[in-house]
């Protein structure tokens, strides 16, 4: 999400960092507060946030059942789900299981394969994309829209060059018609 926004507004880390709902919306200035439910409410002066809200939820691969419960309670309210999986461990069993729940809730799903920069060869990147497409099609009944990205590189480029790579712009464009977007991962 930081790559889409172009700023480090959400916590990042190599271990699970999202422990509660984080609601990202437009604000004239960047800010953070905690609402009555305990969720982080984060504002950022990002144009596409004028039309939508993004809710970052805890991932489903964490060992903390509370994270999965929070996510399970929120997802049914989302208009669109950006389902984030990792290029180095794409479409794990727990992700597949949770994606099945999302399908059963009737949600629109866009799959984001993050960390694509870990794969050095184009053949490896295509193999992962095909793997995710094949399993997504089998589970969802049709091939989901898939974006392979390096969020780290995209954020770095956006911070350094004040521009977002085409894939981040495409993802932002895809979610702009939704009013509430949930991300997993």
Order of alpha helices (4+ residues) and beta strands (2+ residues): alpha-beta-beta-beta-beta-alpha-beta-alpha-beta-alpha-beta-alpha-alpha-beta
